[in-house]
């Protein structure tokens, strides 16, 4: 009688590096994708107000991708195609728990695969997890901005303060690739 040992080993997931940036020609439409976590859609409206003060003429297209029981799922058709066709960039909210962090990471990758730049808001307690999730899903350096935990369920003033604080970081992340491209010309 012989004993056979099987050593299951998988190949590492091939990864691509995120390399998109916001275009600067013409009027901009920024999508606001809420993942269905409580308060994500409300917070995104506060974030839109903060961004609008810094980007004159920008318009926003708000959407909620699902319900709170679908947080780990990525954005589905036809919403993905609609937003990709209408938006120059997308702000995604938020990684506020483990399952929604995986879902919003999937959303960022889905938009990147359509050539649409995005920035994902991730709570500080899920920051490292979101970094790991990117690699596991096959795309690294997805633009993220860290927000404090919790933001959901906090006061209007608190949410507006967070939105004002992170607005410059969101714009920096959206413009980052364009700056790199301009340096290489």
Residue, then its C-alpha position, 0 to 999 in steps of 0.5 A: x500500500x502506497x500513500x500519496x500526498x497531494x500538495x494543493x498550491x495555486x498560482x498567484x493571481x496575476x495583477x494589473x496596476x490601476x492607471x487611470x486619471x480624470x480628463x480635464x477637457x469639457x464639463x465633468x460628470x462625477x458618479x456617486x455610487x452608494x453601496x447600500x450601506x446605511x447613510x452612504x447615499x446621504x454622505x455622498x451628497x455631502x461629499x458632492x457639495x464639498x467637491x462642487x466648491x472645488x470643481x466649478x461646473x461639475x455635475x453629479x449622477x447619484x445611484x445606489x447599487x443595491x440593498x444592505x443585504x447585497x454589500x459584498x456584491x459588485x455593481x451589476x448591469x445595467x447600472x454599470x453600463x449606464x454610469x460608465x456611459x454617463x460619468x467621467x469618474x465615479x466616487x464609491x462609498x464605502x468600505x464601512x464593513x468587511x463585506x462592503x469593502x470587498x464589494x466597493x473594491x469590485x466596483x472600482x475594478x469594474x469601472x477601471x475595466x471600462x476605462x472610468x477612473x474612480x476613488x473609493x472611500x474606505x474606513x480606517x479600520x478596513x484599510x489594510x483589508x481593502x489593500x489585500x482585497x485589491x491584490x486578491x481581485x487582481x488590480x493594485x493601486x486602486x485610488x482610495x481615500x481613508x475616512x474615519x470609522x464610523x461615518x454612517x449614523x453620525x451627525x450631519x455636521x460630522x459628515x460634512x466635516x469629513x467630506x470637507x476634510x477628504x475632498x482635496x484627497x479625492x481630487x488628488x487621487x482623481x488627478x494623479x494619473x494625469x499628472x504622471x502622464x504629463x510628466x512623461x510627455 
